[in-house]
Amino acid sequence: MAKKPTEGSQQRKARSPFEKLRTTGSSAYRLFVLVAFYARAKKPLFDAEVTALFAHALPEVCQSYEYELIAYRVMPNQVHLVLGIKPTDAVADVISNIKRSTAHRLFEGIPRLEQEIGKRNFWAEGYFAETLGHAQIEQTLKMWQHRAKDEKTVLMQIVYDLAQPLHPKQIERVMDDLLPAEREVVRLLYGLQGEQAHTLEQAAEKLGLKPHEVQQMAQESIRKIREILRERRREHAAGRSA
């Protein structure tokens, strides 16, 4: 029986969300896998409608099986996933569950697919799988971002940090990297630099904009902030390993 690490061994704070040990029962683990698989006959089936439904279904499927969905990217005829799994999860079963469940959601939500493909089998047989060390994940995501234009990526979503709200101190550390308009929106909505937090409507009135314009600017600013924070983590990790 594996010995669970003591509190003393966990005193040092994990440098990334992937370095932190996962636990179950008496075991501690860090198990991550990169997987990829094609659409049936390698056809470019991921149009806007299919991509949108897949992006909605995938997180729900992973959550139902307790797989840790870290990131995914959709290309015209294939998908790549980075997942955290448990020691009891067989990789073949993980991929089979995801393919079967997402295919069911796609056929139920988009009836035309059955006529276009010929039968209710959205995915091609087989898959690629590779284990990742926790220190490799950030570099893998950076590579995805770098290759996005050349490889005609339809959608890339980095999921792991979306569920974690940004702390005001994190935002303040990157304010200088934002454009003036972005800084102003973030400052008002998050109540930074002595400012009281505003609602969308209040911020829009103060800035002379419409609420949906403020919301769009805020979403883009937060996306930019997360990218900056991820890049700094990668640089910090590279500095430690140098």
N, C-alpha and C positions, 0 to 999 in steps of 0.2 A: 504494500500500500504506500502510495506516494505521501511524503511528509509535507504538510502545508507550511509554507514559509511563516516564520514568526513575525510579530510586529516590528522587531528590531531590524529584520532584513528588509522591511518595506519603508523604513524611515525616510530614505532619500526619495524625493519627489520625482515621479516619472517625467522625463523631458518631452515626451510626446504622448498623445492618447493611445498610441500603439505599443509603447513600451510598458504601460501599466499592465500588471498581471490580471488576467481573468481568473476567476475561481469557481469551482463547482465541487461540492462535497469536500473531500480532503485533498483535492488536486488543484494545482495552479498551472496555468498554461498561457501561451501566446501562440496561436495558430492562425496563420493567414494564408490565403490562397488566391492566385490570379487564375481566372478561368475565362475561356472564350469558346463560342460555338456559333455556327452559321445558321441562317434561315434555310428552309428547305431548298435543295438544289442550288444553294448559294445565290438565290434570287434576291434582287434589291427590293424587299418587301416593306422596308421601313419608310413609308411615306409619312406625311405629317400626322394623319389620323392614327396610324398604327403606332408611331413613336409616342404620341401623347398617351394612348391607352397603356402601352407597355410601361412608360415612366410612372404611371399611376399604380399599375398592378404590381410591379417588381418589389417596391418597398413593403407592400402589404404581404406579399408571398414570403419574403424573407423574414418578416416579423412573425408570421404565423408558424414558421419552422424554427424560430429563434436563431437565425443566421444573422451575423452582424454585417450589414451592407455598408461598406465604406465608400465605394465609388463605383460608377459604371459609365461606359460610353457606348453609344449606339452608332453604328456605321450602316450604310445602305443595306448590307446583307449579313451583318453579324453584330454580336455584342461582346463586350469585355467587362468582367466584373472583378472587383477586389472585395473579398469577403473575409470575415473572421468567423471561425467555426469552433466547435467544441471537440474535445478528444474522442468523443463517442460518434462524431459525424464522419461517415465515409464519404470521400470526395465524390465518388460515382453517384451515391445516393443524393447528395446535395444538388448536383447538377441535374439529375433526373427529376427531382422534386420541383426545382425552379422551372425547368423546361416544360414539364407537364402542366404545372399550375398556370404559368403565364400563357401557354398556348390555349388552355381552356378559357381564360379570361378574354383573350384576343378573339377567338371564334365566337364566343357569346356576345361580345360587345360590337363586333364588326362582321355581320353575317356574310358580306360579299367575299370575305377571305376564302370561305369554303369553295365557292364557285371558281375563284381565281386560281387557287392552289390545286384543287381537285379532290382533296380529302382533308380531314381534320388532323393534319400533321404539319404544324408550322415550322418545326425545327428539323434540320438535317441530323442524321445520326452522328454520334461521336462528339468529341470536345478536345480542347487543349486545357491542361491544368499544370500549374507550377506553384510550389510553395514559396512564400516570401518571408524573409526575416522582418521584424518590426522596423528596422532601420532602412529597409528597401522601399517601404510604401510611399513615402514622400517623393522619392526619386522617380518611382513609377508614375505617380500622378503628374509630376513635372514633365516627364517624357510624353505623356498623353497630351498635355496642354501644348507642348512644343510641336507635336505631330498633327494636331487637330486640323490645320488647314490643308496640309499635304495629303492626308488620308481621308479627306471628305467626311469628317465626323458630323453626324446628324445631330447628336446631342451628347454632351458630357456633363455629368452631375457628380460633384464631390459631396457625398452625403454626410460623412462622419461629423462634420462640424456644424451642419445646418440645424441639428437638434439642440445644439448648445448655444444659448443666448450669449451675445457678446457682452463682456463686462465693460463698464465705462472706462476703466483704466486701460483696457486693451485698445479701445477706440482712441483715447487721448494720446497713446504712444505713436499713432500713425496719422494724426491729424495733419501734420506738415506735409504728408505725401498726397493729400487730397487737393482738389481744385478749390478755389475760394467758395464757389456756390455749393459744392459738396460739403465743405466744412460748416457752412452756415446751416444747411438743412440738418445735418447730423447734430450739430450743437443744440439746435432748437428741440429736435425730437427726443434727444437723449438727455437733455438738461446738463450739458457739459460746460465747463469754464464759468461756473457760477450762474448759468442760465437755468431757469425753471423749465422742466420738461413740458413741451407743448403737444397738444393733439394735432392731427393732420390739418384739421380745419383752422386751428389757431395759428399754426406755422404758415399755412397758405395765405391767411389774411395778412400776417406780418410781412410776408415776402412778396405779396401782390401776385400770387399764383393760384391756380386751381388745386384742390386737394389731390386729384389724381396725378397732377404734375409733380407735386411734392412727394407723393408715394413712389412714383417712378424714379425720381432722383434719389430717394432714400434707399430703394432696393439696389440701384446701381452702385451707390456709395458703399453699402454694406458688403456687396459682392466684391468690390475693390478692396475693402478693408480686410476681408477674409483672405483674399489672394496675397496681399502684402504680408499678413501674419504667417501664412503658410510658407511663403518664400523666406521669411526671416528664420523660421524653424529649420528649413532645409539648409540655409547658410550656417546656422548654429551647429547643426549636426555635422556638416562637412568640415567645419572648423575643429570640432572635437576629434574627428577621425584623421585629420591631417597630421 
